[in-house]
Amino acid sequence: MDIKSFLRLLVTGVQKKDVPREYAELVENLLLIKALKIKDNLYKLDSKYRFGVVDISRTGTGYLSSVADERQKDLMIEPHDLNGASKGDIVLAKRIFSKGGRPKAKVIEILKKEFEVTVAYTKTVQGKTEVLHIKTDLPLTVAASQKALKAMPEGTVLKIDNYTSAIQEVLGVIDDPKVDEKISLALYNKKEQFPEACEKEAKSFGDFVDKSMYPDRVDLTHLPFCTIDPPDAKDFDDAIYFDVETTTLYVAIADVSHYVSAYSALDKEAKNRGFTIYFPHKSVPMLPRSLSENICSLKPDEDRLAMVYKIRLDPDSGEALHEELLEAVIHSRRRYTYDTIDLFLEDDFSQKRAIDDEILPFLLPLHKLLLKIRHKRLQSGCEFRNSEVRMQLNENHELIGIRVETETPSHALIEDAMLLANKAAAKALEKGIFRTHDRPSEERIDELLDDLAIIGIYTDEKRDNLYALIRSLQRNADEKGIREEVDKLIIRAQQQAVYDHENKGHFGLGFEHYTHFTSPIRRYSDLIVHRLLRAIKQGDEKTQKFILKDIDVVAVRVSELEREAAKVAWDFMDRKYARYAAAHQGERFLARITDNERTPIAHFEEGLLVGARAFLLDYDVDLFAEVKVEIVEVHIPAAKIIGKISEWLQENV
């Protein structure tokens, strides 16, 4: 159990017998300083204290966010009350009670540094070799002599042990583009290699499934399932089949829980990773590739174990009339890409194969029915336009191409099928891990409407129907040609979707019940949901209780890991953009202002910089204005592009 998970338990209360051995000393220290109360052998944090994560602003003021409840208001920490804590450290803080003003706290004890390591690089300053933090450029103290540091090439990238200040690993040199993935992973304490025990365990399952070994499973190998994924996909979580006569949708999901059992070496590692991390040129999987890309993956022309939701739909309304979970064996007939399916949906059958004669007769009617379901869903849910940048790298890991992907009918087809399965799974759970999304606060809606009013976007819709209000704003944005930009502002105004042990509904989707069931190869949350659904199906109450023990703590941790995985991917892309920008310093590129508060930010909209951020030297800027930005400076270690506006193309949207 990681320390955050244990601290969350201490907030609600932990029996003395349930304290893990590795945290016994911590508990004794907390008792000694009277931060913990003990009653009837139950340890519980005193209400005057808070466990939290420190963030520090540029002015040196600290802010403490609770590890127990993300919705708790942050406490401010004056610089003199930080007690040596740095950004990201996990601390015990004592609340400072005063009349009026913002709630404050002071750090009592640092419980854990943010990461065990810091990423830094060497730089010669006035004849001396300094070690600088890769993000802030602040000098670091390392346990190495000047002689040893000077022997290293200029710009050597180092991984520093935060507790001993020793150089733990040399990652490469900052001028080498291949060092970027090592930096991005190390920044968030991620690793690519699996422990040997995991690899051995994964390979022990072999390369194929013999369905005769699973007589208790439903044999669905006669049904022509298919998968629809990006062209570079290697792990296939989901496959679909639709019985047109009975309007029954089958959503088959890789049965990862059959192979990854609780407390196994594989489970421990998957729990620590939480998610697969996707780079443009590779992935860092949650599970070893012998599982994620082989025996678990629903590859074509192979028998595979699957958890299948069988959902009978009303042919007119699209309502789910009956939902049943099957432990099955399937045999996918065809692996499609989004592009191929889009051609079929446009009545272009130039790429049709013989096997498609078996699949298209159900895929095309399914598409029509799912369109009905989507239309109905969007009456009480949100739809946002969101393009995704796909990078292409050469052998030297340099940026050579950009592809901007937008949602197409094939994406919508698969998404809507998966939503039905996720809803069905959520409805089967009373307690577990749910994907929840809170309604935005009145304050955030006020801020959104004020921001949009400045650029001439208004609505007469009332607050009692936020969906209608959002649609009205989107129609206005469509007229001005800035729909995607406005959608991003609307998303920013909303709460972040998180994992929760209680079902609180999903505002964005407009669902009362929702969870993640469809990607257990790449998301640990889905793996837990699979285990729980199997225990419920089999009437195994003992296993259910076992899975649900401390499920609230697990849900919070999974949410954290999700954010970390996203940050790794974003940091890597920023590094590729920065290297390209450095080679084009002094040049001007089309951009649009996307943030005009504090340090204004523009996003480039042309060339290989599409999607990249530029931090502007300008201050008086209009939100969403179209401009030409000159690249003034690029800081490769921090992956930061500095620019200035050289031409205003469209000040008023």
KOLGUDREN-696638 format. One record per residue: x, y, z of N, C-alpha, C, O in turn. Coordinates in steps of 0.05 Angstrom, whole numbers, plus 5000, padded with zeros to 4 digits. Atoms other than C-alpha are relative to their C-alpha. Layout:
! residues N
XYZXYZXYZXYZ;...
This chain:
! residues 653
501749765000500050005000501850255000503650275016;498449765001502850684981499250185023497150145036;500449844977503351235033497450174999496150215019;502549845003497551655005497649835008495849925021;502250184994492951055009499849965030497649965041;500150044971494950935081499150255015497550235034;500849754987494151665101497050054997495750155016;502949975003487151665072498549825020496449905031;501350184980485451075117500250125028498350105043;499749884973488251445178498050235004497250285027;502049784998483452025163497349895009496050015026;502650124993477451565168500149815024498249765038;499550184978480451095219501049734992500049604974;498850265006484750465220500349855026501349955046;499650174977484549895268503049945004504549914985;497250044993491149775304501149754986503449754976;499150255012491549065276500350024970501749864958;499949975029490749325205502250184990502550234966;497849825008496749795206502249834987503449664999;497950155013501749535154502750045014503250255026;497549994986508649375182501750244992503050365008;498249795010512049895138499250285010500750475008;500949744990507850455169499850005031498750205042;500150014971508450245243501550235013500650355032;498449794989513950745256498750274996498850445013;501449755006510051305222497750045020497450265030;502249984981504051155267501050085027499850245041;498949944974508351175329500850295002500450435022;499249725001511151855309497650195002497650395016;502449835000504252135296498649995027497450195035;501150024973501851885363501750175020500650305038;498249864983507952195396499450305000499550445020;500649715003506252895369497050065003496150284999;502949984995498852765385498450094976496350224978;501549955025496652835312497949784996495949824982;502050225001493052165319498649975026499850005048;501550084977487651985367499649694999499549584978;500550295000486651265390497849945020497850035043;502250074983480250985417499049724991498549684967;500850285005478250245421501849884978500849754959;498050105019484650075382499650104971500549984952;500449875026482450535325501750254999501350445015;498449765005487551045300498550184981497550094960;501449815017484551675271501350275002502150365024;498749745001487452345250498350215015495950235012;501349784985485752925297499050204980500450264960;501249815019481253425262501650264997501250414978;498449765002486253985276502349974979503650164971;497850065018491153645227498949924973496549854969;500750095027491053485153502449884986504649994987;498050115018495053035108499550124973497350134963;500449875026496353375042502550014983504649934992;497949965019500553514982500550294996498750454993;499349725002504354164978500450104971501649964955;499449865025504254634918501150275008500250385028;498749744994508455264917499850184976500650114954;500349805021507055884877502750144995504650095009;497549865007512356324844500850205022503250265025;499449824979511856794904501149865025502049995044;499150154977513856234952497949915019498449765038;502250094983507056154983499249724994499049644970;500850275004504855444994497049965001495650125013;502850074999498155114984499849705004501249544991;500250284992496054465015497349884990495249984997;502450145008491153994979499849745014501849605017;500550244984488153435019500549744984499749734961;499750265013490152725003497549835004497149624990;502350164994483552485031497650074983495949904976;502449915015478552904993500850234982501450454991;499249805020480153284929498250255001499050464992;501949785000474053714940500350195023499050405024;499549824978476554015005501550244990503250224973;498749755008478754734998503049995008503649915030;497149994994486354834995500550185024499150385027;499149834978489755125057502550144991504350034979;497749845007494755685047502249965021501649945045;497750024981501755605078501950224994503050254972;498149785002505956215090502849894996503449675007;497350115005513256135066501549915026502949715026;498550074975515856135138498749765014499949665034;501350244988510955565155500449754984499249544990;499650235017513255095100501849795013501649555006;498350184985518454785146501749824982502149584987;498250155019522954575087498549844979499849704963;501550165020517354265046500250124973500450364970;499949925028517854294971497549924985495849774995;502450065017512754264915499749694996501649564989;500550295005509553574912500449835025499749595024;499450174976511753344982497349945014495550105014;502350084984506752965024500750065029502749985039;499349894974506353285092497649965020495449915012;501949974980502753305158499950305007502050415014;500249714994500154015169497950045022496149895025;501949934979496654335227498550254992499750454983;501749775009490854805212500450235019500750205044;499849764984491555525236497350144999496350224978;502749894999484955795260500250305007501550385026;500049724995483856545255497450124990495949994975;502549875008478157035246500450124972502150284968;499949895027476857185173502549914985504249774995;497850075017481657105116499949724990498249564997;500050275012483556485077501049795021502849855036;499150214982484255835117503049934995503849904973;497150045003491655705132500849755016499349635031;498950234986496155145157503050045001504250214987;497050015000503455025175500949715000499649535012;499050275003507554415158501349915027503050055037;498950124976509153985219502249804994504349805007;498150215007512753415185499849934971497549904961;499950105028514853205115499949695002501749575013;500350294998512352485108501249864976502249644979;498850125024514752355037500550214979498850384974;499549825023518152734982498349924977497449694975;501850055023514152794918500949754985499349564981;498950235014518652314881502749935013503950095027;497450084989524751924901502350134985504550144995;497949895016528552264846499250284989496950344987;500449755015529452944812501649984974503849864974;498650005026531353024739501450274998500250485002;498449755003536953534727501949974977502249764965;498050015021542253714677502350185007502150365024;497649854993549353994679500350244981499650224957;499549765016551254684655502450155012502650185036;497749854991557755074659499350295003498450424984;500649724994556755744693502550125013503450055035;497649864991562956194700502249805009503449825030;497950194995567655604696499349775019501049595023;500850204980563855184747497749834988495849944976;502250175010559454584729497849995022498249895044;502350014981552654664762498049804990497849734967;502250185006546954174766497450155004496850235026;502449844999540354504749497549834997497549644982;502650145002533254264759498950044972498950264961;500749995028530654094690497550174994497250274971;502449845004524054464699500350295008499350474995;499949744989525955064741502750144995502850394998;497349905004533355164725501350095027503450225027;498849944974534655244800502249815006502049574999;497850184994541354974824499449805021497949855040;500550224981541354314861502749925013504849945000;497650114986546354034912500149704994498249565000;499750295005548953354890502549905013504450045018;497850134987553652864923502049914979502449684974;498050055020558952924869502050234999501250465003;498049805000565453294863499950164973498850074954;499749845025566853854812501549854979500949874955;498350155019572053394781498249804985498449764961;501850205012566752854769498050134981497450024960;502049865017561653354742501250114975500050104953;498749885023566653684695500849784980501149844956;499350225018568353004666497749914983498049774963;502450075015561252944641499750204977500650434979;500649825023559153234573498150235010496550185027;501849784994555753914576497149914994496549804973;502850075004548153814585499449715007497449614998;500650274991548653124617497550005017497250165036;502550024985541752924642500349795022501049565017;499550174977541852624712497449945015495650115016;502250064982536952274757501350005028503149855034;498949964973538352504829498349885021495949935022;501550104977536352134892499350235019501150375029;500949774984532252634932500849975030500950175044;499450034972534252334999503050015006503850115027;497150014996541752244990501550214983503850264987;498849815020543052764934502049864982503550004968;498150155017547052214899498949984972496549984967;500850055028546952134823499349714997500949535000;501050285002542651524813500449884972501049644969;499750105028543051474737500550234981499550454985;499649815022545651844676498149924978498349704967;502150065020539851884627500950054972499849934953;499049935027543652184568500950295000501750395021;499449715002545052884543497750144988496150044972;502449845007539953434533499850054970497650094960;500049955029541953534459499049764984498549784960;500850255014539852814442496949975002495949945025;503050024998532352774424499149735012496949715022;500850264989532352044446499950005031498849815043;500049994970533252264519497250095010496650065033;502649884992526252584519498249815015497049875035;501850184987522351964536501049925028499449875046;498850064973527151804594499450225019498850175043;500549774983526252504621497050005008496450035032;502849984994518652494616499149785020497549835038;500750224981518151814651501250065027499850025048;498749954974523152004705498750235016498650225040;501349774987519652664720497649915017497150035038;502450104986513552274743500449725012498549585017;499250244987517251684771498849754988497949565001;501150235015514951204717502349844989504649944985;497950185011518850614689498849834977496449784977;500950175023518450194626500349715006498549555000;499450284996521649544647498349885022497950015043;501550144980517649034686501949825017503949735007;498450194984520448624744500049734988498149654974;499850275012522747934724497749825008496749664991;502350174991517247614766497550054983496049864978;502349935016512047984725500249874972498349764962;499650115027514947774658499749705000498449594982;500250304998515447044680497149925003496149734990;502850064995508347044705498350044975496649884969;501549945025505747364641500449794979498649714965;499350195021509346884596499049725006498849554988;500850274992506946284635497249934989496549694988;502750065011499946354603500149914971498049844960;499750095028502646184534499050204980498650434986;500649825022500746464467497249964988496450114970;502650055012493946164451498049905021498749815043;502150104983487245974481498849754988498049754964;501350255008484545264476497250005013497049955037;502749974988477045354485498949755013497149765029;500950254987476144624503500749995029499649835045;499149994972479644794568498150175017498450195042;501849824985473945264587497149924994495550074982;502750105006467544844584497750165014495450155005;502049854985463945304634499450274987497650414995;500449745013464545904588498149984977497849774964;501849995023459546114536501750024974503450194972;498550005025462245944467498750184980496650124969;501049805019461246544422501850014975501850214960;498149995021466646364372498749994972500050044952;501450015025461346264318499050284991498250314967;500949735006459547004320502250174988504550164998;497949855013463347474273500750265013500150485002;499149764987466147964323502150144983503450024967;497949855013470548524298501050225019499650295037;498949784984475149054328500350244982500850224958;499749755014475649784307501950185016501150265038;497949864985481950164328501750184982501450164957;498149845016487250664305501949814985502249584993;498350175016492050394252502449895014503449685007;497650094986497850344301499549855026501349805041;500750144975494049994357501249725000501349584980;498950264996497249364385498549845021498649595022;501550144979492849214445497050054994496150284994;502849985008485549064427498349925024497949685030;501750054976481049134489497349894993496249725006;502850045004474349094456499349914971500749984952;501150095026470448754399497050015002495849995024;502949985000463248814378498749824979499949744959;501750155018457748404345497150095005496450155028;502749914997450548594332498149804986498449754962;502150185011444748104322497750174990496250285007;501949815011440248494275497149915006495450075011;502750114996434148034283498950065027496650145031;500949964973433848104358500950285011500450345035;498849754992437248794360501549985027501150125046;498450054977442148524410503050064995504249944976;497249925003449048834418501749835019501149805042;498150154984454848414442502650175002503950224981;497449854996460748814471501949825016501549775039;498150194988466548354484502550155009503750314994;497749864988472148604530502149795009501349595021;497950184992478848254541499849925029499550095047;500350094972478347824604502750005014503849785019;497449974987484648084637499949885028502049775037;500250094972482147894706500449705003501149605024;499450285000482747164687502949945004503749755016;497150044999490247244681501450155022503450065033;498749834980491747794731498349985026496350115029;501450054975489547554800501050195022503350285021;499349814979489547994862502449915015502849675021;497650044984496148054899502249844985504249764998;497950135015500047704844502150214993501650454997;498049815009506448014818499050194978499650434978;501249845022502648254756498150215012498150445003;502049824988497148564799501450235015500650465012;498549794985502048934844501150214981501050454987;498749825019505649234784497850174986498250414981;502249855014499149414748498850215018498150435009;501149814980496549744811501850255003500850475006;498149784998502850164816500050184975500350424977;500049845025502550374743497450134994497250374987;502749895003495050464738499050024972496749964966;500849945027494950634664502349944981504649964988;498050015021498550504599500550294991498750464989;499249735010502451124576500649984971502149804962;499750015029502251284502501750234991501050464994;498349815014507951624466499349984970498149784962;500650025029507551774391501349754987500249654968;498550225013512651224375499849735015500749535005;500150254984511150704430498150045023497150265028;501649984975507150554492501749885023503449715018;498950124976509350404563497649875013496150005028;502550134993504149884580499649955030501649945045;500650074972500649744647500749715005501449645028;499450284998501649004634502249924981502450044960;497950095019507448624602498849954972496549874970;501050025027506748594526499149714993497449684976;500850285005506147834528497049965008495749775000;502849994993499347984560498550214983496650144969;501449785012497348664533499849994970497850074958;500050015029499248534461499849714989500149664965;500250285009498347774459497649865012495449885001;502150184991494247304502497450145009495250035007;502449854992489447844528498850154977496450204976;500949845022488948234463498149854982498749624974;502050135016482848074421500850024970499650154954;498949995027486947954358498349844981496949654989;501750145020483547724294501049714996503449654998;499450285006483246974278501249855023502749665019;499050134976484846784350497849975020496250165024;501850024978480546494405501050165023503450155029;499349844977480546954465497949995021495549985015;501849984978477446974534498950285002500450484999;501149734999472647554542497750015020496349815025;502449944984467547864589498250154980499050364969;501749895022461648014543497450105012495949965025;502749894993455748474556498249954976498750054954;502050055020449748224517497750195006496350165027;501949784995445048824511497850004978498450064955;502349995019438148764478498950285000498250395020;500849725003436049444451497350024987496649864970;502549945013429349724433500650114972502150304970;499349915027429549804357499250284993500350414975;501049735006425850464359501450215018502450415008;498949804981428250824422503049965006504450155014;497250064993434950484431500449945030502649895039;499850064971433350364505500949715004500249534989;499150274993436849774537497749855014496849935036;502350154989431349254549501049785019499649705038;498950214983435848714579503050004997504150034975;497150005000443148674599501049765015500149705038;499050244988446948044614503049984996504050024974;497050035002454347924629500749714997499849545012;499250275006457447304599503049975003504650144994;497150085001464146974613500249824976499149604975;500250135025465646754543502749964987504850054996;497750025018470546544489499050114973496950034963;500849885026470346954424502249954980504449864987;498050045022473946924357499650234981497950224963;500449765017474647614324500749924971502749794965;499650075029474047564248501750214986503050154966;498849795016476848234228500950235018499550315036;498949774986481248794254499750244981501150264961;500549765016478749464225501550245011502050255035;499149744991481850154228497650194997495750144983;502149805002477550774237499650094971497350124962;500149905028479150994166498349814982496749904966;501450195016476550354135497050015006495350004987;502949994993469950384174498750254990496450254982;501149745011469051114155499349984971497350094962;500650045029469450914082497449844996495749924980;502450165001464150384092497550165007495450144994;502349844991459650874128499350214980497150324980;500549815022460351344068499249854974499249984953;500850165023458150774022502349974980501849934956;497750055016465250693995501149735007502249695029;499350274994466649953991502449904983502749674978;497750075016473049983950502049835014503649695001;498050164985477049654006498749765012499949635030;501450234989471949114020501349734994502349694972;499050275003474348404031497749805002495449885009;502150214999470547744029498849985028496349955030;501050034973469947714105498150235007496450205025;501749774994466548394104497149944993495350075004;502750075007460448074073498549875024496149865025;501150124976459447734140499650215022497950185039;500049804979460548364182498350254994496850345011;501449755007457648954144496949985003495750185010;502950024997450448674145499150065029496750135033;500949924973450448794221501350275008500150415025;498649754991455349374227498550254990498350455005;501449765011451449854182497450055015496850285022;502449964984444749744218500650095029499250255040;499249924973448349804285500650305001499950445019;499349725001451050474264497550185000497550385014;502549845001444050734248498650015027497650215036;501350014974441350494315501550175021500450305037;498449854981447150794354499850304995500050465014;500549725005445951464319497550105014497450325025;502449934985438951464348500650035030499750215043;499350004971441751294417501650255007501250385027;498349774995446951854411498250265000498550435017;501749775002441752364390498350045026498050265036;501649994976437452194450501850075024501050235041;498149944978443452204497500750295002500950405024;499149735000445452894476497850205008498350445010;502149824989438753174498500450055030499550255040;499449964971441153084570502949945005503649825026;497150044997448653074561501550204982500350354968;498449805015454353464530501649864978502249624979;498350095022458153384465502050224994501350454989;497949805004464853734455501749924976502249684971;498150055022469253804394502850015011503650205023;497350024989476153584411501949864980501749624977;498150135018481653474361502449905015503150015036;497750124987487653044379502350004981502149914958;497649995016494653154354501549745001502149645023;498450245002498452544330502750084988502850184966;497449935010505952634322501349774985500849534991;498450205014510452264274502950075004503850304999;497249964995517752184293501749834982500849624972;498150175017523751944253501649825019501149815043;498550194984528851434276501650135022502350005042;498549854980532551974315498150135020499050295036;502049894982526052144352499650304996498950445015;500549725007525552814317497250034987496349854973;502749955011518753114298500250054970501550234961;500049975029517453024224497250024988496950074964;502749995011509953014218497950045022498349965045;502249954982503453234251497449924986496949994963;502750075010496452934241498050085021498149995044;502149924981490453254273497549834996496349844974;502350195002484952744287497650135013497750235035;502649924988477752944298498149765000498649564986;501850234998471952494316498549964973497550154962;501450085025469052134255497749815007497649725030;502150194994462951684249500949735012499649615028;499050264989467251064263500750035029500349845045;499449964972469751364328497550005017497349885038;502549984985462651534349498749725003497549665023;501250274999460350824332501149845023499649725039;498750164979465350494378499550135027499049995047;500449864974464651024432497249945011496949885035;502850044990457050944436499549715008498049665026;500250294992457650184438501349965027500249825044;498650024975462650244495498550135023498450035045;501649874980458250734532497849835010497249825034;502150184992452650234532501049785019499749715039;498850204983457149704562500850115027500449995048;499249874975459950184614497650065018497850035042;502449954985452950384635498949755012498149745035;501050254990450849664641501649905024500549805043;498250094978456849504685499450165025499350065047;500549834976455450104730497449935013497249935038;502650074989448149904739500149745016498549705034;499850264986450449214763501550035027501649855043;498449964976454649524819498550185020497350385012;501049834979452149794885502350165011502050405019;497649874991459249964907502349894984502349664976;497850095016465749934869501750244992502350415008;498749775011469550414825498350114977497949984957;501649865020465250904786501550234988503350345000;498949765013467151434736498050225004495850214993;502049804992463852054764500950284990503350334986;499549735010463252774740497950185012495650165005;501949824986460153314783499050234983500450314964;501149765013455753874759501850245007502650265030;498349764994459754524752498750185020496250205022;501149824979458955024809498950254987499650324964;501149755010455055664801502250214996502150374977;497749815002461556054812501549964973502250154960;498650055025464955704753498350074976499450164956;501749925023458955814708500050304997500050404975;499949715001459056554726502650094986502550274969;497449935012466456594708500049944970501050104953;500250085028465156224642498450214984499350304963;501849825014459456684622501350284997501050424977;498649745001463657304640502250004978502550194963;497950035019469457054598498950014971500150144954;501150015027465056904538498650264992498650334968;501349745006461257564543502050204989501350374972;497949825009467857934532500449974970501150174956;499650055028468357614463497349984984497249894962;502649985014460957714447498449744998496849724980;501650254999458157024464498250015024499150025047;502049974979451757054504497949774998497849634978;502250185001445856614522497750105017498250225038;502449934984438756724547499049765016497049795030;500950254986438156014574500350035030502250165039;499949994971436755934648501949795011502649594998;498050184987441455594697498849735007500249535012;501250254991436355054714500349774979499949544986;499450215020438054694649502750074988502950204967;497349945009445554724641500649884973502250004958;499550125026445454264581499050194977500350224957;501049815019441054754543501750254998502250364977;498349774999445455324566502649954984503550124968;497550075013451754974541499549984970501250084954;500550035029448554804473499650284988500450324965;500449735010446455534465502750154996503150284976;497349885003453655774477501549874977502950014962;498750135022456155254428499050094973500650124954;501249905026451355484373501250284994501850334971;498949735004453856194383503049984992503950134975;497250045007461055954380500349894972502249974958;500050105027459555574316499850234980501250234959;500449775018457256224284502550174997503050284976;497649845001463756564302502549834992504749944989;497850165009468055974280502049935021504349875015;498150064978471155844348498849785019499249795043;501350214984467155234371501949845017501549805041;498150174985473154814392501250155023501650055045;498849844979476255384431498050055023498750045047;502049964980469755534467499449755016499049755040;500450264986468754794482502149965021501549855043;497950044981475454794517499550175025500150085047;500749834977473255374561497749885016497849895041;502250124985466755024578501049755016500149715038;498950244986470554384596501650105024501449985046;498449894978475354804639498250095023499150085046;501849904980469355084676498849785016497649825038;501350234987467054394695501949865020504349915019;498450174982469353924750501549804983500749724961;498650215014474553414730498749735006498049675029;501150274996471952704720502049845016504449855011;498250154982474752244773498849725004496649664996;501050264991474151534799499150035029500450165045;501249974973469851464861498849735008497949574991;501150254990467650884905496950015002495649815006;502949975000460551164904499050104973500450254960;501249915026456051264844498750275004496750305018;501149734998454852004837499250114973498650354970;500949925026453052014764502250154984504350224995;498149875017456552324705498650234985497150194967;501449765011454353044688500550024970498650074955;499349955028458053094622498549814981497649904960;501450205016454952454594497050005005495549904989;502850004993448352574628499049735010496749665007;500650274991448551874659499749995031501250125045;500350044971445951674728501949795010502849805033;498150214992450451064728502149984978501649974954;497850025019457251024696502549905013503249985036;497350094990463850654705501749944975500849974953;498250085022469750424663500349705001501449595020;500050295002469149704641501549904976502449674975;499350105027471749684570503050004994503749944971;497249995006479349774576501849885022503650025032;498450114978482349294628502949954993504649915011;497250035008488749214587501650245008504050225014;498549754996490549944598499150175023500350385028;500949844977486650184659499549815023498049615021;500350174977487049874728497250015011496249815022;502749974991480150144746498249794988496649665001;501750195015476949704693500549715010498749555011;499250264990480749094719498549945026497549725030;501450044975477749194788497049964995495749785008;502950035007470749274758499449724990497449604997;500350275010471648614721499949805023498249625023;499950194977473548254785497550015016496449805025;502449974984467648534822497649894986495949764999;502350115015462648374767500049704999497949575001;499950295001465147664763499249885028497749695029;500850094973464447584839497050035004495749855016;502949964998457347864836498649794984496649674993;501350205017455547404778500149735012498249575010;499750274989458146804815498949985029499149775041;501149994973454847014881502149965022501649865043;497850044982461647024915500250255018501750445012;500149774983460347504973502750055014503550285019;497449984987467147365006501950164982503350344992;498349865019470847594944499150294996500850474994;501049735003466348194937501050185023501950405019;499149854977468048415008503050054999504050275006;497149985002475348294995500850224980502550384986;499449805020475348724932499250285010500650485005;501149744992471249284965501450115025501050345032;498649904977475749335026501950234991503550194973;498449765007479050035022499750094971501550214960;500449935028475950134953500050314997500650414975;500049705002475150884969502950104997503350294982;497249925002482750944977501049934972502550094960;499150085027483950554913499050194978500450254960;501249825020479251004874501450264998501950364976;498649745000482851634895502849964987503750134972;497350055011489651324878499949964970501750064956;500350045029487251104809499750274986500750314964;500349735012485051824795502650144998503250284978;497449875001491952074813501849884978503150034964;498350135020495351564769499150074972500750094954;501049925026490851754711501250274992502150314970;498949735006493152484716503049984995504050124977;497150035004500452274722500649894972502449994959;499550125027500051844659499650204978501150214959;500549795020497052424621502250215000503150304978;497949804998502452904646502649904986504050054974;497650125013507952424622499850044969501750134956;500549985030504952414551500250294991501450354971;500049715007503953174550502950115001503750264983;497249904997511053304575501749914976503350074966;498450105022513952864520499350164974501250244959;500849855024509953234466501250285001502150394981;498849734997512253904494502950004993503950194981;497150025006519453674488500549984969502450094959;499750025030518553494414499450274987500750354968;500749745011515154154400502450205005503150354987;497949814993520754534436502549964982503750154973;497750055017526254194395499550104972501350214959;500649905026522754354331500050314999501050434981;500149714998521455074353502850125001503450334990;497249904998528855164371501450014973503050194969;498849995027530755004299498750214983499650264961;501449795015525855544276499850265015497950415011;500049754984527556094325500150244981501650254962;500049765017526056774296497849994979497250204967;502150035020520656504249497350065013496950055037;502749934992513256694253498049794992498249684970;501950215005507456214258497250105008496950255027;502849944993499856284258499349875027499949645032;500750104973497056214329497450145009496550334997;502449884988490956364371500350025030501349845043;499849964971490656654441498049825014495649845009;501850184986487856124487499950065030498249945044;500149924972489356434555501250285002503450334994;499049734998489957174571500350095029500450335034;499549944972490957134646502849955008504149774996;497350034991497557204682501950004976502250214963;498350015024502556964629498249914977497349684976;501750085023498556964563501249774985503749744983;499250235015498856334522498650004973496250054971;501150045027497856224448500649724991502749614998;499650275012497055554413500450044970498850174956;499349995029500255484344497949854984496849654994;502150125017495555304287501049944972499549894954;499050075026500255164229502749865002504149875023;497450145002506254744208500149775020498049665028;499650224981509154214254499750095029500249945048;500449904973507654654314497050005007496350115029;502850004994500154544311499549865027500349645032;500650104973497854454383502050085021501550055045;498049924981504254724414499350265014497950435002;500549754985503955264468502450194998504750104997;497949804998507855914466499250195023497050295024;500449814978508556324530500850284990503150324982;499649755014507857044506501350215018500750235042;498949774986511957644526498150245001498450425016;502149795001505858074509498149975024497849755035;501850014977500958254564497150074993495349945003;502749915007494958614534499149854975499549944953;500950165022491858074491497149935002496049935024;502850075001484857884470499749704997501049574981;500550285001482257184483499049924972497250044961;500850125026481656774418500850174976500150104954;499149845023484957314376501949834984503549674994;498250145018488557044315502450184995502150414988;497649835001495757274312502249844986502049604982;497550125009502657144283501950025024502350245035;498250014977507456934338502949944990503349744977;497250045006514957004330501349845023501049915046;498650164979519156474367502550155008504350194993;497949834990523756894410502249835014504649885010;498150164984526956364455498849735005496349705008;501050274993526455624469501949895022504349895019;498450134979528755284533499549704999497549605008;500350295004529954564515499649845025497849675026;500350164975530854284586497250025011496049815019;502749974989524154574609497849964980495549964986;501950045022520854454541498150234998495750204996;501649754999518455174540500650184976503050244971;499749825023517255614479499150285008496950325018;500749724994517456374489499650144973501250124955;500649865024514256804436499050285004498350355027;501249734999511857504420498350044975498849934954;501949955022506157744377501350194980502250414987;498849835021508858024311497950124982498450324968;502149905017502258134277497249915010496849685017;502850064992494858174296498449954975498250134958;501550075024490657824244497050045004495650114985;502849984994483857834278499650055030499649865046;500149934972483158204344497349935012497249825034;502750064989475658134353498849774985498549784960;501050245012472857454340497350034988496249854976;
